[in-house]
Structure formats: structure tokens, C-alpha cells
Amino acid sequence: MSDPVGVVQRLKDTLPQVGELVWIGLRPARQAPVEVVDATRAEVGAGLVGDRYGKQGGKRQVTLINAEHLVAIGAFVGEGPVDPARLRRNLVVRGLNLHALKGRRFRVGGALLEHTGPCDPCSRMEAELGAGGFNAMRQHGGITARVLEAGDLRLGDAVRVEE
């Protein structure tokens, strides 16, 4: 079915919801426990201060996941909402569909980020969540982003599209 008047594209271009940053986790080293913090700083081209990816360039400087997906992932593996530290993502956002940010720039607190792709699950999710953990996270693993403008991030900060 065609969309001759561009209704679907206009809907994709309109994202009035504003999310909220509800959890921050830093991964100081490969397989090290995640450090849960109330605030951090995003640095241009590097990521979050204190995170192991913070010393690298590239597209995966920051990882984000929806709080709403923690409930779905938990349900798929027979649990309640999954503790985000188990999934090793950096930021948990509530109230804004992160996948709707595809191809966009967005603000989290004082930092400007750019959506760079999906954050697909790795094989470690099977060990972490049990049998079926990898598949439970498919399409629910969140997104990756790079930092375009440095800034501080704190729990409760708004997450919104940059127009």
C-alpha cells in the first residue's frame, strides 16, 4: 500500500514525547561489574566518563535501553523486570521509544547524542538470563549512540529530540 500524501513519513518525523533518564550504569572494564551512578559526563567522541567505551571513538560510545523493555525481557525469561546492570547498557530511559530516534540527534541532560544503530544482544545474555535470554532481548536491546556535544547527565534528566 502506498502513502501518496506522506502521512507515515510525517508521523515518523513527529516525536512529541519527552523521556526521562531513570538509570545510569558504567562498565569500567570488560566483564567487570557495572557501577550504578546518579550522574556522569558525556565527552565528545569518547562516551561516558568512567565507562570502558569512553576511551574509544566509533558508533557505540553510549548504549541506551527503554525501561519498558526491561519488563518485556523479564517476562520472556519468566522473571519480573530485569535489573539493567545485568544487560550492561549505560542509560535506561522511560517514556520515549528509543527506536523512534533512528537517524536523529537527541539530548540527554546537557549532552547531545546521535542515534547510530540498534544495540543487539550478545551471546552473554544467554548465560546472564538463562536459556532463551538471547532471544528474549531481540528487538528489545536498545540503541547505540555517539556523543556530539559534551554535557552532564543526571537521573531525572529529560531525553528529547533535538530539532
Buried (B, 14 or more C-beta within 10 A) or exposed (E): EEEEEEEEEEEEEEBEEEBBBBBBBBBEEEEEEBBEBEEBBBBBEBBBBBBBBBEEEEEBBBBBBBBBBBBBBBEBBEBEBBBBBBBBBBBBBBBBEBBBBEEBBBBBBBBBBBBBEBBEBEEBBBEBBEEEBBBBBEEBBBBBBBBBBBBBBBBEBBBBBEE
